[in-house]
């Protein structure tokens, strides 16, 4: 099973917001242009490379307001 399919099965959805450069600096990401972030409450998971970086810290991720 592809990792992206696994994430979707686990309840993650594609994160379409902006991710600040500080997030990539924190993970020492060599290729931020390849990043594909997924989100579910309490977790952000990247599926852009084999490192599969994950964080529960929303700092650096665009916040969406619910109406």
N, C-alpha and C positions, 0 to 999 in steps of 0.2 A: 504494500500500500504506500502510495506517495505521502510524504510528510504533510503537504497541504491538505490532502483528503483526510488524513488522520486528525488534523486540527479542526476541520469542519465537523467531523464526527464527534469530537469532544466539546462542541458548542462554541467554537471560535468563529468570528466573522471577520471579513477583510476590513482592516482599518484604513479608511480613506482620508484621514486627516494628515496634517503636516507633522513631521517629526523633526525636532530641532537637532542641529549638528552636535550638540553636547551629548545626546544619546549615543551617537556613533563614536564619539571620542571616548566615552565611558567604556564601551565594549571594544575599543580599539579596532573598529571595523575597517578592513582594508578596501572594501568595495560597497560603500553606502548606496551607490546608484542601483545596486542589485537588490536592495532591501525590499521585502514584501512582509508587511506587518499584519498580524492578526490580533484580535482583541476579544476577550470575554471579561465580565466583571472581575476585577482584581488581577488581571494578567495581560501582558503584552508579549507576543511571541513573534520572532522574526523567522521567516522561512526562505530567506534570500540566499543562504549559503549553508555549508555543512556545519557551521558553528551553532546554528539554531538558538540564537540569543533570546533570553526571556527575562522579563522584569515585572515586578508588581508595583513599581513606582511610576505614577503617571506623569512625573516631571519631565517636560520636554515633548510631551504628546499633546496635540491640539485638543482642547476641551470643546465638546459640543453641548450646547444648552438645550434642555428638553422643554417644550412648551406644552 
